[in-house]
Every structure is written in C-alpha cells, then in structure tokens.
Amino acid sequence: MRGKSKQKVSIISKCLVIVLSLFVAAPMAICQEKAKETKQTIVKQPKKPGYQNNGHVLRVGEDEIVVDDHLIKLAKQVNYHAPDGGALISKQMHEGAYIGFNLNDQKEITDIWIIKNK
C-alpha cells in the first residue's frame, strides 16, 4: 500500500508542477509580447517631424535662397511655417533666420519652417 500512496503523491506533485508552470509561463509570454509592441511603437516615431534639412539663410531672392552657402531654388509653391506650426508669408523670412526645409525631387524647396529669426 505504501508504494501506491507514494506513486499517487508523485503523480499529483508532477501535475501540480505542470499547472503552476502554466500560470507562470502564460503571463510572461503576454508581457514579452507587450514589450515587443511598445518597442515597435517607439521605433516608428519620427526623430524630427516636419523638415528634413536645416541651416541659416544668407540671402533671399525671388525664386531662390542661399542656405549655409548653398544656392537652392524655390518651388513654384512654397509653404512657410512659423515655429508654433502656424502659417507665414514669405516676407517674414529674412537673412539670418535659422530654417528647416524640405526639397522635392528637383532639389527645390517646397516647405520652410522658420525655427529662429535673427
């Protein structure tokens, strides 16, 4: 009888270990999955929203500007943005301003953000 009792205890303890390991493993898997989702979300956020390039305006012309010693043509339609994200008119940008800007495929400026006016 003693042998059968030990076998029952052994079987019960093995089952208990299996059930307990499921209770531990399942939450760990869920936490790891959530951590992966969080990392992916962080990676997808842009590092610098809005503009791709920046520099100091040295000269402003009718259809071109000089930024950090580079002559850059302006596209036919240029959108000007204030530091707070609002719209500006081109006359508010002047020499000495620090700007952010985007270029199109023809290397023309399409958007300008005035980051800091001198």
Rosetta silent file (secondary structure, phi, psi, omega in degrees, C-alpha in Angstrom):
SEQUENCE: MRGKSKQKVSIISKCLVIVLSLFVAAPMAICQEKAKETKQTIVKQPKKPGYQNNGHVLRVGEDEIVVDDHLIKLAKQVNYHAPDGGALISKQMHEGAYIGFNLNDQKEITDIWIIKNK
SCORE:     score description
SCORE:     0.000 S_00000001
   1 L     0.000  -36.124 -178.632    0.000    0.000    0.000 S_00000001
   2 H   -62.410  -35.160  179.950    2.806    2.300    0.781 S_00000001
   3 H   -65.283  -41.953 -179.977    4.152    2.058   -2.804 S_00000001
   4 H   -68.348  -35.366  179.554    0.791    3.047   -4.340 S_00000001
   5 H   -66.296  -40.782  178.333    0.493    6.012   -1.975 S_00000001
   6 H   -66.310  -36.844  179.289    3.936    7.288   -2.994 S_00000001
   7 H   -65.660  -40.797  179.108    3.014    6.911   -6.683 S_00000001
   8 H   -64.061  -43.500  179.036   -0.176    8.949   -6.168 S_00000001
   9 H   -63.291  -40.873  179.502    1.751   11.699   -4.392 S_00000001
  10 H   -64.247  -44.287  179.203    4.373   11.657   -7.147 S_00000001
  11 H   -65.249  -43.522  179.607    1.730   11.916   -9.905 S_00000001
  12 H   -63.929  -42.751 -179.273   -0.127   14.680   -8.030 S_00000001
  13 H   -66.046  -36.692  177.067    3.079   16.653   -7.458 S_00000001
  14 H   -65.429  -43.069  178.357    4.017   16.348  -11.168 S_00000001
  15 H   -63.654  -41.102  178.919    0.570   17.574  -12.199 S_00000001
  16 H   -62.528  -41.690  178.489    0.812   20.434   -9.732 S_00000001
  17 H   -62.709  -42.258  179.795    4.199   21.470  -11.142 S_00000001
  18 H   -63.233  -46.480 -179.010    2.776   21.438  -14.700 S_00000001
  19 H   -63.638  -44.479  179.471   -0.264   23.529  -13.726 S_00000001
  20 H   -64.376  -37.633  179.539    1.845   26.047  -11.800 S_00000001
  21 H   -66.349  -31.955  176.154    4.308   26.398  -14.663 S_00000001
  22 H   -66.192  -39.164  179.121    1.411   27.256  -16.995 S_00000001
  23 H   -67.150  -27.366  178.995    0.308   30.019  -14.618 S_00000001
  24 H   -86.564  -42.161 -174.694    3.839   31.451  -14.658 S_00000001
  25 H   -69.982  -40.174 -177.107    4.640   30.957  -18.363 S_00000001
  26 H   -61.950  -49.824  178.214    1.441   32.458  -19.797 S_00000001
  27 H   -63.482  -34.475  178.142    1.776   35.893  -18.126 S_00000001
  28 H   -63.714  -41.406  178.979    5.467   36.028  -19.049 S_00000001
  29 H   -64.376  -39.903  178.770    4.619   35.423  -22.716 S_00000001
  30 H   -64.737  -43.135  179.449    1.972   38.158  -22.613 S_00000001
  31 H   -63.695  -41.285  178.803    4.432   40.629  -21.037 S_00000001
  32 H   -64.134  -39.273  179.532    7.085   39.842  -23.644 S_00000001
  33 H   -65.445  -41.986  178.438    4.562   40.375  -26.454 S_00000001
  34 H   -65.205  -37.414  178.338    3.503   43.740  -24.997 S_00000001
  35 H   -63.887  -40.310  177.302    7.155   44.767  -24.678 S_00000001
  36 H   -62.116  -43.517  179.846    7.699   43.991  -28.370 S_00000001
  37 H   -61.877  -41.116 -179.324    4.665   46.119  -29.309 S_00000001
  38 H   -64.902  -44.350  179.231    5.966   49.014  -27.208 S_00000001
  39 H   -62.050  -41.222 -179.571    9.427   48.856  -28.806 S_00000001
  40 H   -64.481  -38.915  179.522    7.903   48.825  -32.292 S_00000001
  41 H   -64.343  -42.362 -179.036    5.794   51.877  -31.478 S_00000001
  42 H   -65.390  -41.340 -178.918    8.810   53.805  -30.233 S_00000001
  43 H   -64.851  -34.584 -176.204   10.871   52.923  -33.302 S_00000001
  44 H   -73.451  -15.982 -177.262    8.123   54.097  -35.684 S_00000001
  45 L   -72.475  135.656  179.301    8.033   57.637  -34.267 S_00000001
  46 L   -67.470  145.587  179.963    9.859   60.184  -36.412 S_00000001
  47 L   -76.404  -37.976 -177.975   13.004   61.682  -34.934 S_00000001
  48 L  -137.766   91.307 -176.593   12.486   65.138  -36.389 S_00000001
  49 L   -67.977  149.776  174.399    8.946   65.805  -37.601 S_00000001
  50 L    97.804  -77.749 -172.541    8.293   68.342  -40.328 S_00000001
  51 L  -111.983  157.029 -178.154   11.550   69.172  -42.059 S_00000001
  52 L  -104.423  -23.625 -176.762   14.451   67.128  -43.445 S_00000001
  53 E  -131.772  163.448  176.155   17.164   69.808  -43.712 S_00000001
  54 E  -154.316  163.297  177.771   18.127   72.967  -41.836 S_00000001
  55 E   170.028 -179.940 -179.797   20.502   75.911  -41.951 S_00000001
  56 E   -95.386  135.748  178.514   20.990   79.668  -41.794 S_00000001
  57 E   -80.327  122.738  178.569   19.558   81.892  -44.528 S_00000001
  58 E  -100.191  -28.378  178.711   22.308   84.041  -46.029 S_00000001
  59 E  -155.032  144.226  178.068   20.311   85.586  -48.880 S_00000001
  60 E  -120.179  123.776  177.453   16.682   85.624  -50.023 S_00000001
  61 L  -116.189 -177.083  179.969   15.831   86.066  -53.726 S_00000001
  62 L   -62.449  -48.179 -175.331   12.655   85.959  -55.828 S_00000001
  63 L  -127.614   18.357  179.088   12.940   82.282  -56.768 S_00000001
  64 E  -157.596  158.992  173.661   15.967   81.103  -54.780 S_00000001
  65 E  -138.242  159.697  174.707   17.635   81.384  -51.390 S_00000001
  66 E  -109.729  122.176  179.217   21.116   80.767  -50.071 S_00000001
  67 E  -121.957  118.853 -179.486   21.256   78.476  -47.050 S_00000001
  68 L    47.255   51.731  178.116   24.667   77.824  -45.472 S_00000001
  69 L    66.991   18.137  176.577   26.491   78.811  -48.697 S_00000001
  70 E  -116.820  122.797  176.335   24.224   76.630  -50.890 S_00000001
  71 E   -80.193  121.952 -176.992   22.085   78.262  -53.574 S_00000001
  72 E  -127.638  129.246  177.699   18.717   76.470  -53.580 S_00000001
  73 E   -73.643  148.151  174.350   15.814   77.123  -55.947 S_00000001
  74 E   -94.415  139.776  175.329   12.342   77.641  -54.545 S_00000001
  75 E   -66.823  166.228  179.235    9.491   75.554  -55.953 S_00000001
  76 E   -60.060  -36.837  178.617    6.589   77.382  -57.612 S_00000001
  77 E  -118.966  114.478  178.625    4.519   76.794  -54.456 S_00000001
  78 E  -117.326  131.753  176.591    6.349   77.076  -51.118 S_00000001
  79 E   -97.239  125.729  179.260    4.612   76.621  -47.767 S_00000001
  80 E  -104.178  135.380 -176.027    6.016   78.771  -44.954 S_00000001
  81 E  -126.368  137.391  176.059    5.563   77.656  -41.324 S_00000001
  82 L   -79.039  163.868  177.806    6.019   79.553  -38.053 S_00000001
  83 L   -56.019  -30.014  179.756    7.848   77.991  -35.081 S_00000001
  84 L   -87.347    5.122  178.589    4.466   77.225  -33.492 S_00000001
  85 L    95.552   -8.232  179.663    3.282   75.431  -36.654 S_00000001
  86 L   -74.287  172.199 -179.631    1.160   78.293  -37.971 S_00000001
  87 E   -84.563  151.835  176.899    1.352   79.695  -41.498 S_00000001
  88 L  -130.894  168.004  169.543    3.630   82.557  -42.531 S_00000001
  89 L  -105.877  156.905 -173.141    4.115   84.681  -45.586 S_00000001
  90 H   -59.636  -30.182 -177.744    7.454   84.672  -47.401 S_00000001
  91 H   -66.665  -16.997  179.512    8.245   88.266  -46.406 S_00000001
  92 H   -79.736  -10.652  176.288    8.508   87.184  -42.764 S_00000001
  93 L   -95.133  132.522 -178.462   11.608   85.118  -43.617 S_00000001
  94 L  -141.689  173.102  178.780   14.791   87.149  -43.856 S_00000001
  95 L   -56.777  139.185  179.799   18.567   86.869  -43.906 S_00000001
  96 L    94.293  -12.264  179.309   19.990   85.412  -40.725 S_00000001
  97 L   -70.097  145.916  173.285   16.947   83.237  -39.964 S_00000001
  98 E   -99.082  120.661 -172.752   17.575   79.636  -38.967 S_00000001
  99 E  -124.109  159.541  166.150   15.197   77.467  -41.003 S_00000001
 100 E  -113.046  147.975 -177.668   14.178   73.894  -41.596 S_00000001
 101 E  -154.031  159.110  176.096   13.162   72.918  -45.114 S_00000001
 102 E  -117.869  147.320  177.874   12.135   70.090  -47.433 S_00000001
 103 E  -113.013  147.999  172.835   13.248   69.501  -51.008 S_00000001
 104 L   -90.906 -173.026 -178.182   11.333   67.883  -53.855 S_00000001
 105 L   -64.551  -24.090  178.673   12.844   65.527  -56.461 S_00000001
 106 L   -88.653    9.658 -179.521   14.083   68.520  -58.474 S_00000001
 107 L    62.681   35.467  175.327   16.012   69.757  -55.393 S_00000001
 108 L  -106.147  145.679  178.813   13.686   72.734  -54.977 S_00000001
 109 E   -74.167  128.590  179.181   12.473   73.901  -51.588 S_00000001
 110 E  -109.589  -27.624 -178.619    8.786   73.072  -51.056 S_00000001
 111 E  -139.562  140.289  176.540    8.370   73.820  -47.328 S_00000001
 112 E  -131.656  129.772  173.183   10.170   76.192  -44.974 S_00000001
 113 E  -110.409  121.586  175.224    9.912   76.254  -41.173 S_00000001
 114 E   -82.695  108.827 -177.173   11.298   79.341  -39.508 S_00000001
 115 E   -82.831  -43.841 -179.473   12.939   77.890  -36.432 S_00000001
 116 E  -152.868  124.743  174.461   14.544   81.091  -35.176 S_00000001
 117 L   -88.896  142.719 -179.092   14.561   84.611  -36.636 S_00000001
 118 L   -80.294    0.000    0.000   17.668   86.675  -36.031 S_00000001
